[in-house]
Amino acid sequence: MNLFDAIAHRRSVRSFLDKTVEREKIVSIFSAVRLAPSARNAQEWRFILVTDPELREKVATAGGQPFLKQCPVIVVACAETDKRIMRCGEPAYPIDVAIAIDHLTLAATAMGLGTCWIGSFDPEPVKEVLQIPNEVPVVELVALGYPADTERPVADKHRLPLTEILWENQWRKPFSV
């Protein structure tokens, strides 16, 4: 699958087969993740793969996302960070972790796996379950596994037209296609 196919086929998966994700695929996915760009090449992202069923249940409960219990791998995306603020005024680590997760989701899609970004969770109980130090932010959770509904066609999600999101040279000056 080429990059544009992976982008078109990526979707949020919340129902997974009871099938282990092969270590080789995890290594390939995270080989792509580690190539993600980061501010000042700091590479502050860190990931915990939760594969143990008992721990997955605890993380799912702690995170308030029950569907994660049946997901073969929960990726806990953290940051070892100095909490540096970029010149644009934004902290670097959440953006860098998000870029790395995007690499993860596209690489997983290209390998026939499904993912789901989880931003709606309470990080403190997740930290407690996984013994993550207080100073380490948990940025996102990602469900990873084989989708249970592989025959389901890719959803034709509503997306704004280019004319509403892409301008040229100034705010709201149309970009001509």
N, CA, C and O of each residue as an XYZ file, in Angstrom:
708
protein
N       0.863     -1.178      0.000
C       0.000      0.000      0.000
C       0.903      1.233      0.000
O       1.823      1.337      0.810
N       0.629      2.171     -0.922
C       1.439      3.384     -0.925
C       0.914      4.375      0.104
O      -0.143      4.162      0.697
N       1.644      5.442      0.311
C       1.294      6.416      1.346
C      -0.097      6.984      1.157
O      -0.853      7.085      2.123
N      -0.458      7.358     -0.062
C      -1.764      7.963     -0.288
C      -2.892      6.962     -0.049
O      -3.969      7.346      0.406
N      -2.659      5.692     -0.349
C      -3.652      4.657     -0.038
C      -3.801      4.509      1.484
O      -4.915      4.394      1.994
N      -2.682      4.513      2.194
C      -2.735      4.398      3.660
C      -3.496      5.577      4.257
O      -4.293      5.399      5.178
N      -3.258      6.766      3.742
C      -3.977      7.945      4.233
C      -5.473      7.795      3.969
O      -6.289      8.094      4.841
N      -5.836      7.336      2.779
C      -7.249      7.191      2.415
C      -7.944      6.075      3.197
O      -9.143      6.165      3.457
N      -7.207      5.025      3.575
C      -7.807      3.874      4.249
C      -7.745      3.936      5.771
O      -8.411      3.151      6.445
N      -6.956      4.857      6.323
C      -6.839      4.943      7.770
C      -8.174      5.368      8.370
O      -8.812      6.305      7.891
N      -8.576      4.689      9.395
C      -9.815      5.020     10.087
C      -9.664      4.657     11.550
O      -8.746      3.924     11.919
N     -10.540      5.154     12.369
C     -10.513      4.829     13.794
C     -11.204      3.486     14.007
O     -12.384      3.324     13.697
N     -10.453      2.529     14.540
C     -10.957      1.173     14.757
C     -11.172      0.976     16.251
O     -10.281      1.245     17.057
N     -12.353      0.508     16.609
C     -12.671      0.277     18.024
C     -13.096     -1.155     18.306
O     -13.526     -1.480     19.413
N     -12.973     -2.013     17.292
C     -13.324     -3.419     17.459
C     -12.229     -4.256     16.790
O     -11.968     -4.124     15.595
N     -11.600     -5.115     17.587
C     -10.423     -5.838     17.119
C     -10.603     -7.345     17.216
O     -11.346     -7.848     18.059
N      -9.904     -8.055     16.331
C      -9.849     -9.504     16.411
C      -8.988     -9.907     17.595
O      -8.095     -9.164     18.005
N      -9.253    -11.066     18.134
C      -8.414    -11.614     19.209
C      -7.217    -12.279     18.551
O      -7.112    -13.505     18.507
N      -6.321    -11.450     18.042
C      -5.165    -11.926     17.292
C      -3.949    -11.088     17.675
O      -4.000     -9.858     17.647
N      -2.879    -11.748     18.027
C      -1.652    -11.060     18.425
C      -1.034    -10.342     17.233
O      -0.990    -10.875     16.124
N      -0.563     -9.140     17.475
C       0.174     -8.403     16.454
C       1.617     -8.921     16.473
O       2.283     -8.919     17.508
N       2.068     -9.354     15.326
C       3.406     -9.935     15.217
C       4.475     -8.918     15.604
O       4.382     -7.736     15.272
N       5.495     -9.405     16.314
C       6.604     -8.549     16.753
C       7.273     -7.866     15.564
O       7.676     -6.707     15.657
N       7.392     -8.583     14.448
C       8.039     -7.996     13.260
C       7.270     -6.764     12.785
O       7.871     -5.777     12.360
N       5.934     -6.826     12.858
C       5.132     -5.676     12.438
C       5.314     -4.516     13.414
O       5.396     -3.358     13.006
N       5.377     -4.834     14.694
C       5.598     -3.775     15.693
C       6.947     -3.115     15.459
O       7.058     -1.890     15.517
N       7.972     -3.916     15.197
C       9.308     -3.364     14.923
C       9.264     -2.487     13.672
O       9.846     -1.403     13.662
N       8.589     -2.936     12.629
C       8.493     -2.136     11.403
C       7.757     -0.829     11.652
O       8.182      0.230     11.189
N       6.653     -0.906     12.384
C       5.872      0.306     12.677
C       6.719      1.302     13.462
O       6.767      2.485     13.123
N       7.381      0.827     14.501
C       8.146      1.759     15.325
C       9.460      2.180     14.681
O      10.068      3.166     15.097
N       9.899      1.445     13.675
C      11.022      1.920     12.860
C      10.577      3.136     12.054
O      11.363      4.058     11.834
N       9.316      3.141     11.614
C       8.764      4.319     10.928
C       8.522      5.455     11.920
O       8.770      6.620     11.607
N       8.043      5.118     13.108
C       7.773      6.127     14.136
C       9.045      6.890     14.478
O       9.024      8.116     14.583
N      10.126      6.191     14.649
C      11.368      6.854     15.076
C      11.943      7.784     14.020
O      12.842      8.573     14.311
N      11.426      7.699     12.782
C      11.881      8.586     11.710
C      11.065      9.881     11.644
O      11.341     10.747     10.814
N      10.073     10.012     12.510
C       9.232     11.216     12.514
C      10.081     12.443     12.851
O      11.029     12.356     13.631
N       9.736     13.570     12.264
C      10.457     14.794     12.622
C      10.065     15.256     14.028
O       8.979     14.950     14.519
N      10.960     15.988     14.649
C      10.669     16.581     15.955
C      11.435     17.890     16.082
O      12.477     18.079     15.455
N      10.911     18.775     16.888
C      11.545     20.077     17.088
C      12.964     19.880     17.614
O      13.195     19.158     18.584
N      13.892     20.533     16.958
C      15.319     20.433     17.304
C      15.812     18.988     17.307
O      16.836     18.687     17.920
N      15.101     18.101     16.636
C      15.424     16.673     16.598
C      15.568     16.092     18.006
O      16.385     15.201     18.237
N      14.776     16.598     18.934
C      14.869     16.161     20.331
C      14.320     14.752     20.554
O      14.735     14.065     21.487
N      13.384     14.320     19.698
C      12.839     12.962     19.792
C      12.397     12.621     21.216
O      12.807     11.608     21.782
N      11.573     13.469     21.770
C      11.159     13.324     23.164
C      10.114     12.224     23.374
O       9.803     11.877     24.513
N       9.577     11.678     22.292
C       8.531     10.662     22.425
C       9.069      9.379     23.035
O      10.206      8.977     22.792
N       8.217      8.750     23.835
C       8.496      7.435     24.428
C       7.192      6.656     24.392
O       6.118      7.238     24.542
N       7.273      5.351     24.195
C       6.064      4.544     24.040
C       6.130      3.303     24.917
O       7.172      2.658     25.030
N       5.013      2.984     25.530
C       4.872      1.734     26.276
C       3.837      0.903     25.526
O       2.723      1.364     25.276
N       4.206     -0.319     25.171
C       3.275     -1.243     24.536
C       2.658     -2.104     25.623
O       3.364     -2.857     26.294
N       1.363     -2.001     25.802
C       0.665     -2.785     26.814
C       0.011     -3.956     26.097
O      -0.987     -3.796     25.395
N       0.597     -5.147     26.289
C       0.121     -6.354     25.614
C      -0.440     -7.382     26.595
O      -1.213     -8.256     26.202
N      -0.064     -7.284     27.840
C      -0.548     -8.217     28.855
C      -2.049     -7.971     29.073
O      -2.452     -6.843     29.356
N      -2.888     -9.027     28.941
C      -4.343     -8.835     29.052
C      -4.788     -8.195     30.375
O      -5.694     -7.362     30.384
N      -4.171     -8.573     31.462
C      -4.540     -8.016     32.762
C      -4.219     -6.519     32.828
O      -5.018     -5.718     33.312
N      -3.043     -6.166     32.335
C      -2.663     -4.747     32.317
C      -3.513     -3.953     31.331
O      -3.864     -2.804     31.597
N      -3.843     -4.560     30.195
C      -4.715     -3.876     29.227
C      -6.053     -3.541     29.876
O      -6.590     -2.449     29.686
N      -6.581     -4.482     30.637
C      -7.856     -4.235     31.311
C      -7.723     -3.088     32.303
O      -8.608     -2.236     32.393
N      -6.615     -3.064     33.051
C      -6.403     -1.984     34.018
C      -6.250     -0.628     33.326
O      -6.792      0.376     33.790
N      -5.509     -0.604     32.216
C      -5.328      0.657     31.477
C      -6.652      1.101     30.872
O      -6.981      2.287     30.901
N      -7.412      0.157     30.325
C      -8.722      0.488     29.748
C      -9.638      1.077     30.805
O     -10.327      2.067     30.556
N      -9.648      0.477     31.971
C     -10.476      0.964     33.075
C      -9.964      2.311     33.561
O     -10.740      3.252     33.729
N      -8.648      2.404     33.788
C      -8.052      3.654     34.264
C      -8.264      4.774     33.256
O      -8.510      5.922     33.627
N      -8.166      4.430     31.987
C      -8.322      5.435     30.937
C      -9.758      5.754     30.599
O     -10.027      6.702     29.861
N     -10.699      4.965     31.137
C     -12.110      5.215     30.863
C     -12.525      4.863     29.447
O     -13.469      5.442     28.910
N     -11.818      3.907     28.833
C     -12.114      3.481     27.472
C     -12.268      1.960     27.453
O     -11.312      1.255     27.128
N     -13.453      1.436     27.796
C     -13.649     -0.012     27.939
C     -13.295     -0.836     26.699
O     -12.876     -1.985     26.834
N     -13.452     -0.276     25.489
C     -13.157     -1.063     24.296
C     -11.686     -1.480     24.216
O     -11.350     -2.429     23.508
N     -10.812     -0.778     24.935
C      -9.390     -1.119     24.916
C      -9.099     -2.487     25.541
O      -8.037     -3.062     25.303
N     -10.022     -3.003     26.326
C      -9.806     -4.315     26.958
C      -9.588     -5.406     25.921
O      -8.798     -6.323     26.146
N     -10.274     -5.321     24.792
C     -10.167     -6.365     23.778
C      -9.172     -6.019     22.667
O      -9.049     -6.760     21.692
N      -8.477     -4.916     22.811
C      -7.475     -4.508     21.831
C      -6.149     -5.217     22.142
O      -5.701     -5.173     23.288
N      -5.510     -5.864     21.166
C      -4.280     -6.618     21.444
C      -3.105     -5.791     21.966
O      -2.303     -6.280     22.761
N      -3.007     -4.536     21.516
C      -1.901     -3.672     21.949
C      -2.458     -2.288     22.253
O      -3.137     -1.686     21.421
N      -2.168     -1.794     23.438
C      -2.440     -0.391     23.748
C      -1.084      0.306     23.757
O      -0.185     -0.064     24.512
N      -0.955      1.305     22.916
C       0.275      2.093     22.871
C       0.052      3.310     23.759
O      -0.857      4.105     23.520
N       0.876      3.447     24.773
C       0.808      4.601     25.662
C       1.927      5.547     25.230
O       3.110      5.255     25.405
N       1.528      6.682     24.663
C       2.484      7.638     24.120
C       2.806      8.689     25.178
O       1.939      9.443     25.619
N       4.070      8.715     25.566
C       4.555      9.608     26.618
C       5.631     10.525     26.057
O       5.960     10.463     24.872
N       6.168     11.369     26.915
C       7.270     12.239     26.508
C       8.242     12.412     27.663
O       7.849     12.745     28.782
N       9.511     12.182     27.375
C      10.575     12.602     28.293
C      10.988     13.976     27.782
O      11.656     14.086     26.753
N      10.597     15.005     28.489
C      10.677     16.345     27.930
C      11.201     17.368     28.918
O      11.062     17.224     30.132
N      11.809     18.407     28.360
C      12.184     19.573     29.159
C      11.073     20.621     29.099
O      11.211     21.719     29.639
N       9.966     20.265     28.434
C       8.777     21.119     28.282
C       9.099     22.442     27.592
O       8.508     23.481     27.884
N      10.047     22.369     26.675
C      10.463     23.547     25.924
C       9.305     24.110     25.109
O       8.528     23.372     24.504
N       9.212     25.419     25.111
C       8.226     26.137     24.321
C       8.927     26.624     23.055
O       9.975     27.267     23.120
N       8.337     26.312     21.909
C       8.917     26.751     20.639
C       8.686     28.250     20.463
O       7.853     28.840     21.151
N       9.414     28.852     19.553
C       9.291     30.303     19.326
C       7.878     30.707     18.952
O       7.486     31.852     19.179
N       7.102     29.788     18.382
C       5.716     30.100     18.010
C       4.792     30.137     19.226
O       3.619     30.490     19.104
N       5.320     29.771     20.406
C       4.545     29.832     21.631
C       3.926     28.511     22.051
O       3.291     28.434     23.102
N       4.101     27.466     21.244
C       3.522     26.155     21.547
C       4.571     25.242     22.171
O       5.743     25.298     21.797
N       4.156     24.396     23.124
C       5.097     23.404     23.650
C       5.433     22.396     22.541
O       4.567     22.016     21.753
N       6.679     21.977     22.496
C       7.146     21.090     21.427
C       6.660     19.656     21.589
O       6.261     19.033     20.605
N       6.685     19.118     22.807
C       6.477     17.681     22.963
C       5.109     17.163     22.527
O       5.059     16.085     21.934
N       3.979     17.864     22.783
C       2.711     17.288     22.312
C       2.628     17.231     20.784
O       2.059     16.294     20.223
N       3.194     18.227     20.124
C       3.188     18.247     18.661
C       4.076     17.131     18.129
O       3.692     16.415     17.205
N       5.255     16.983     18.706
C       6.177     15.942     18.256
C       5.615     14.550     18.480
O       5.767     13.675     17.627
N       4.966     14.335     19.615
C       4.347     13.028     19.881
C       3.219     12.786     18.880
O       3.056     11.668     18.393
N       2.446     13.814     18.572
C       1.355     13.661     17.603
C       1.881     13.291     16.220
O       1.292     12.453     15.536
N       2.973     13.902     15.808
C       3.567     13.559     14.511
C       4.008     12.095     14.517
O       3.773     11.373     13.548
N       4.641     11.659     15.597
C       5.086     10.269     15.702
C       3.895      9.308     15.657
O       3.962      8.255     15.023
N       2.807      9.681     16.336
C       1.614      8.826     16.323
C       1.020      8.765     14.913
O       0.522      7.718     14.499
N       1.067      9.855     14.187
C       0.570      9.824     12.822
C       1.385      8.851     11.979
O       0.824      8.111     11.172
N       2.699      8.847     12.157
C       3.534      7.844     11.481
C       3.078      6.438     11.876
O       2.982      5.550     11.029
N       2.800      6.246     13.164
C       2.348      4.943     13.671
C       1.058      4.511     12.965
O       0.964      3.389     12.468
N       0.079      5.396     12.925
C      -1.223      5.024     12.358
C      -1.117      4.714     10.874
O      -1.759      3.780     10.394
N      -0.328      5.471     10.146
C      -0.198      5.223      8.706
C       0.598      3.952      8.424
O       0.249      3.191      7.521
N       1.658      3.717      9.182
C       2.431      2.480      9.005
C       1.568      1.270      9.345
O       1.595      0.268      8.631
N       0.806      1.356     10.428
C      -0.073      0.251     10.820
C      -1.121     -0.012      9.744
O      -1.381     -1.165      9.403
N      -1.722      1.042      9.210
C      -2.721      0.891      8.152
C      -2.119      0.201      6.936
O      -2.740     -0.683      6.346
N      -0.913      0.604      6.564
C      -0.241     -0.001      5.410
C       0.009     -1.492      5.611
O       0.160     -2.228      4.636
N       0.055     -1.947      6.864
C       0.300     -3.363      7.174
C      -0.988     -4.125      7.471
O      -0.938     -5.273      7.912
N      -2.127     -3.505      7.237
C      -3.394     -4.181      7.463
C      -3.877     -4.145      8.892
O      -4.783     -4.891      9.262
N      -3.284     -3.286      9.701
C      -3.689     -3.147     11.101
C      -4.580     -1.920     11.265
O      -4.590     -1.020     10.426
N      -5.322     -1.909     12.359
C      -6.168     -0.774     12.671
C      -5.676     -0.068     13.911
O      -5.014     -0.663     14.762
N      -6.008      1.210     14.007
C      -5.618      2.026     15.157
C      -6.759      2.949     15.542
O      -7.698      3.163     14.775
N      -6.658      3.484     16.732
C      -7.578      4.529     17.174
C      -6.840      5.425     18.160
O      -6.344      4.962     19.186
N      -6.774      6.710     17.837
C      -6.215      7.698     18.760
C      -7.175      7.847     19.931
O      -8.388      7.917     19.738
N      -6.641      7.895     21.129
C      -7.469      8.115     22.317
C      -6.927      9.345     23.041
O      -5.845      9.312     23.627
N      -7.689     10.414     22.990
C      -7.326     11.618     23.722
C      -8.212     11.825     24.938
O      -7.904     12.631     25.816
N      -9.310     11.092     24.980
C     -10.253     11.214     26.084
C      -9.935     10.150     27.139
O     -10.477      9.045     27.116
N      -9.052     10.510     28.053
C      -8.662      9.605     29.142
C      -8.051     10.436     30.255
O      -7.629     11.571     30.036
N      -8.006      9.867     31.444
C      -7.373     10.515     32.587
C      -5.962      9.934     32.709
O      -5.816      8.749     33.009
N      -4.935     10.730     32.487
C      -3.574     10.191     32.486
C      -3.075      9.711     33.852
O      -2.242      8.806     33.913
N      -3.562     10.293     34.936
C      -3.020      9.939     36.257
C      -3.219      8.467     36.618
O      -2.255      7.827     37.039
N      -4.421      7.896     36.477
C      -4.556      6.470     36.773
C      -3.746      5.584     35.820
O      -3.262      4.523     36.215
N      -3.601      6.023     34.564
C      -2.780      5.260     33.608
C      -1.333      5.254     34.081
O      -0.667      4.219     34.041
N      -0.844      6.409     34.528
C       0.518      6.502     35.068
C       0.700      5.553     36.246
O       1.716      4.866     36.354
N      -0.289      5.525     37.120
C      -0.199      4.679     38.304
C      -0.123      3.197     37.913
O       0.714      2.460     38.434
N      -0.985      2.770     37.008
C      -1.015      1.366     36.582
C       0.321      0.951     35.957
O       0.806     -0.155     36.198
N       0.908      1.839     35.157
C       2.124      1.498     34.410
C       3.406      2.007     35.067
O       4.489      1.890     34.495
N       3.280      2.567     36.258
C       4.431      3.059     37.018
C       5.231      4.104     36.241
O       6.462      4.080     36.229
N       4.525      5.002     35.606
C       5.149      6.084     34.851
C       5.448      7.211     35.836
O       4.566      7.609     36.597
N       6.674      7.732     35.836
C       7.015      8.816     36.766
C       6.110     10.040     36.598
O       5.638     10.334     35.500
N       5.882     10.741     37.701
C       5.004     11.915     37.698
C       5.393     12.958     36.669
O       4.527     13.587     36.060
N       6.704     13.149     36.467
C       7.158     14.210     35.570
C       7.025     13.847     34.085
O       7.267     14.691     33.223
N       6.648     12.618     33.785
C       6.514     12.172     32.397
C       5.054     12.316     31.961
O       4.182     11.624     32.486
N       4.782     13.215     30.999
C       3.409     13.354     30.533
C       2.975     12.167     29.667
O       3.731     11.683     28.825
N       1.752     11.715     29.893
C       1.123     10.745     28.996
C       0.276     11.581     28.043
O      -0.697     12.213     28.453
N       0.655     11.577     26.774
C       0.048     12.475     25.798
C      -1.196     11.856     25.157
O      -2.228     12.517     25.044
N      -1.104     10.609     24.743
C      -2.195      9.932     24.050
C      -2.114      8.438     24.316
O      -1.077      7.918     24.729
N      -3.226      7.758     24.071
C      -3.262      6.308     24.002
C      -3.627      5.966     22.561
O      -4.356      6.710     21.905
N      -3.117      4.835     22.073
C      -3.463      4.394     20.721
C      -3.801      2.914     20.779
O      -3.005      2.106     21.256
N      -4.983      2.564     20.292
C      -5.359      1.167     20.137
C      -4.701      0.647     18.863
O      -4.662      1.341     17.847
N      -4.181     -0.587     18.925
C      -3.492     -1.168     17.771
C      -3.826     -2.648     17.679
O      -3.690     -3.380     18.659
N      -4.260     -3.086     16.517
C      -4.561     -4.497     16.325
C      -5.195     -4.747     14.970
O      -5.291     -3.852     14.130
N      -5.626     -5.985     14.779
C      -6.307     -6.351     13.544
C      -7.782     -5.980     13.653
O      -8.454     -6.417     14.587
N      -8.298     -5.184     12.720
C      -9.702     -4.783     12.789
C     -10.634     -5.987     12.689
O     -10.390     -6.909     11.911
N     -11.695     -5.970     13.478
C     -12.674     -7.054     13.427
C     -13.544     -6.944     12.182
O     -14.084     -7.945     11.712
N     -13.680     -5.757     11.655
C     -14.560     -5.549     10.503
C     -13.768     -5.202      9.251
O     -13.927     -4.122      8.684
N     -12.920     -6.121      8.829
C     -12.041     -5.868      7.687
C     -12.804     -5.726      6.381
O     -12.299     -5.111      5.442
N     -13.995     -6.272      6.298
C     -14.767     -6.189      5.064
C     -15.505     -4.861      4.936
O     -16.009     -4.520      3.866
N     -15.563     -4.119      6.031
C     -16.263     -2.839      5.997
C     -15.532     -1.875      5.066
O     -14.323     -1.686      5.195
N     -16.259     -1.264      4.128
C     -15.588     -0.307      3.232
C     -15.118      0.922      3.995
O     -15.647      1.260      5.054
N     -14.124      1.573      3.440
C     -13.613      2.792      4.054
C     -14.732      3.827      4.058
O     -15.375      4.075      3.039
N     -14.944      4.411      5.204
C     -16.008      5.405      5.334
C     -15.676      6.632      4.494
O     -14.541      7.108      4.493
N     -16.657      7.125      3.795
C     -16.488      8.361      3.042
C     -16.860      9.503      3.980
O     -17.943     10.082      3.894
N     -15.938      9.802      4.866
C     -16.193     10.812      5.894
C     -16.345     12.188      5.270
O     -15.740     12.508      4.246
N     -17.160     12.974      5.911
C     -17.312     14.360      5.478
C     -15.997     15.086      5.723
O     -15.468     15.067      6.835
N     -15.488     15.705      4.714
C     -14.294     16.533      4.824
C     -14.592     17.873      4.157
O     -15.239     17.931      3.111
N     -14.113     18.932      4.771
C     -14.284     20.255      4.188
C     -13.594     20.308      2.831
O     -12.547     19.687      2.641
N     -14.168     21.037      1.898
C     -13.504     21.168      0.596
C     -12.234     22.011      0.728
O     -12.093     22.793      1.668
N     -11.323     21.846     -0.215
C     -10.073     22.609     -0.197
C     -10.329     24.111     -0.115
O      -9.565     24.839      0.519
N     -11.400     24.574     -0.751
C     -11.685     26.008     -0.756
C     -11.950     26.565      0.640
O     -11.857     27.774      0.854
N     -12.281     25.686      1.595
C     -12.538     26.144      2.963
C     -11.334     25.993      3.891
O     -11.345     26.513      5.007
N     -10.292     25.283      3.438
C      -9.138     25.066      4.323
C      -7.815     25.539      3.742
O      -6.806     25.569      4.448
N      -7.804     25.907      2.473
C      -6.543     26.240      1.814
C      -6.643     27.605      1.149
O      -7.461     27.821      0.254
N      -5.791     28.522      1.606
C      -5.768     29.859      1.041
C      -4.350     30.168      0.592
O      -3.407     29.454      0.931
N      -4.214     31.243     -0.178
C      -2.901     31.575     -0.728
C      -2.526     33.022     -0.428
O      -3.264     33.954     -0.751
N      -1.385     33.183      0.185
C      -0.747     34.476      0.450
C      -1.391     35.329      1.534
O      -0.722     36.201      2.089
N      -2.645     35.115      1.852
C      -3.269     35.851      2.952
C      -4.507     35.107      3.411
O      -5.017     34.229      2.714
N      -4.988     35.470      4.601
C      -6.159     34.828      5.204
C      -7.365     34.959      4.276
O      -7.745     36.053      3.860
N      -7.937     33.827      3.977
C      -9.166     33.698      3.188
C      -9.044     34.145      1.735
O     -10.063     34.357      1.078
N      -7.847     34.292      1.226
C      -7.689     34.556     -0.204
C      -7.652     33.198     -0.888
O      -6.739     32.411     -0.641
N      -8.647     32.905     -1.758
C      -8.769     31.563     -2.334
C      -7.500     31.073     -3.052
O      -6.801     31.830     -3.726
N      -7.250     29.824     -2.879
C      -6.204     29.129     -3.625
C      -6.885     28.558     -4.853
O      -7.866     27.823     -4.734
N      -6.381     28.884     -6.021
C      -7.017     28.358     -7.231
C      -6.379     27.018     -7.584
O      -5.157     26.870     -7.634
N      -7.250     26.060     -7.824
C      -6.810     24.700     -8.130
C      -6.566     24.542     -9.607
O      -6.188     23.461    -10.058
